[in-house]
Amino acid sequence: MAQLGQDQGGFYSIAWLENLVGCRITNADRIVAAWQDPHVGDRFPLHPDMVLRIAQVDAPHALVVAPPGPGEAGRFEQPFEFSWAFVIRERPDAAGVRLVARERYRPTSAAGAASVVVGGLVSTLMTSAMLAGIRERVGREASAA
């Protein structure tokens, strides 16, 4: 979770699709120590022109990102409010952990409502691919250890 981001470990999803819209993503295949200490307020780029900020860190259990607030540097206009949370939870059967990714959208206009519907469909595809990509890398790390 700590190394997610366009300019760090990528999003472990469908990089060629992200790169079609100019994201310049390269997905990492290893843990990079320099990326393991995120702080509230740090940049969290989705795209070179779209940067979120880390809103909450509860290492190693949770990371929440959101757009910069009104008047903050890097603020970009969108017709909805948004946050993206990554939470690691113990599995109920005590057989490891589960990574939960959750997005919250609140449209601020009619255009925002339409954007949320379309964006939600794209996000469902990309989040599913991201979670599968993370699962694959965790499995690879576990079998190598």
C-alpha positions in Angstrom: 0.0 0.0 0.0 2.7 2.4 1.0 4.3 2.5 -2.4 1.2 2.9 -4.5 1.3 5.9 -6.9 2.0 7.0 -10.4 5.6 8.0 -9.6 6.4 5.1 -7.3 5.3 1.5 -7.5 2.4 2.2 -9.9 -1.1 0.7 -9.3 -0.4 -3.0 -10.2 -3.3 -3.0 -12.6 -3.4 -2.5 -16.4 -0.4 -0.3 -17.0 -0.9 -0.1 -20.8 -4.4 1.2 -20.3 -3.3 3.8 -17.7 -0.5 4.8 -20.1 -3.0 5.3 -22.9 -4.3 8.3 -21.0 -0.7 9.6 -20.2 -0.2 8.2 -16.7 3.4 7.1 -17.3 2.9 4.1 -15.0 5.6 1.4 -14.3 4.4 -1.2 -11.9 7.0 -2.3 -9.4 7.7 -6.0 -8.8 9.5 -5.6 -5.5 9.2 -3.6 -2.3 11.3 -0.4 -2.4 12.4 0.7 1.1 12.4 4.4 0.1 8.6 4.2 -0.5 7.6 2.7 2.8 7.1 5.7 5.0 4.2 7.8 3.7 3.0 10.8 5.7 -0.2 12.9 5.8 0.1 15.6 3.2 2.5 13.7 0.9 1.8 13.7 -2.8 -0.1 10.7 -4.3 -0.1 11.1 -8.1 -2.6 9.3 -10.2 -1.4 11.0 -13.4 1.3 13.7 -13.9 -1.5 16.3 -14.0 -3.7 14.8 -11.2 -2.2 14.5 -7.8 -4.0 13.5 -4.7 -2.7 14.0 -1.1 -2.4 11.4 1.6 -5.1 12.2 4.0 -4.6 9.5 6.7 -1.9 7.0 7.5 -2.2 4.2 10.1 0.8 2.2 9.1 0.8 -0.6 8.3 -3.0 -0.9 8.5 -4.5 1.9 6.5 -3.8 4.6 3.9 -6.4 7.1 2.8 -5.9 9.6 -0.1 -8.1 12.5 -1.3 -7.7 15.5 -3.6 -6.1 18.6 -2.1 -8.7 20.8 -0.4 -9.9 24.3 -1.6 -7.0 26.7 -1.8 -4.4 24.0 -1.4 -1.5 23.7 -3.9 -2.3 21.1 -6.7 -6.0 21.5 -6.4 -7.8 20.3 -9.5 -11.4 20.7 -10.2 -13.8 17.8 -10.4 -17.5 17.7 -10.1 -17.4 15.4 -7.1 -15.7 14.9 -3.8 -13.6 11.8 -3.6 -11.5 9.6 -1.2 -9.8 6.3 -1.7 -9.0 4.1 1.3 -6.7 1.0 1.5 -7.2 -1.0 4.6 -5.6 -4.3 5.8 -7.9 -6.4 7.9 -7.3 -9.6 9.7 -9.3 -12.4 8.1 -12.1 -13.8 10.2 -10.6 -17.3 10.0 -7.3 -15.9 11.3 -5.6 -17.3 8.1 -3.8 -14.1 7.1 -5.1 -10.7 6.1 -7.3 -9.1 3.5 -6.7 -5.9 1.6 -9.8 -3.8 1.2 -9.9 -0.9 -1.3 -12.8 1.5 -1.0 -13.7 4.6 -2.9 -16.2 7.2 -1.9 -17.7 9.7 -4.3 -20.1 12.5 -3.6 -21.3 14.3 -6.8 -21.5 18.1 -6.4 -23.5 18.6 -9.7 -25.5 16.8 -12.3 -22.3 16.4 -14.4 -20.7 15.0 -11.3 -23.3 12.3 -10.9 -22.7 11.2 -14.5 -18.9 11.3 -14.0 -19.3 9.1 -10.9 -21.3 6.5 -12.9 -18.7 6.4 -15.7 -15.7 6.7 -13.4 -17.1 4.0 -11.2 -17.3 1.5 -14.0 -13.7 2.2 -15.0 -12.6 2.1 -11.4 -14.3 -1.3 -10.8 -12.2 -2.8 -13.6 -9.0 -1.1 -12.6 -9.4 -1.9 -8.9 -10.1 -5.5 -9.6 -6.9 -5.7 -11.7 -5.0 -3.8 -9.0 -6.0 -6.2 -6.2 -5.1 -9.2 -8.4 -1.8 -7.6 -9.2 -1.0 -7.0 -5.5 -2.2 -10.6 -4.7 0.2 -12.0 -7.3 3.1 -10.0 -6.0 2.4 -11.0 -2.4 2.2 -14.7 -3.4 5.5 -14.4 -5.2 7.2 -12.8 -2.2 5.7 -15.4 0.1 6.9 -18.3 -2.0 10.4 -16.8 -2.3 10.8 -16.4 1.4 
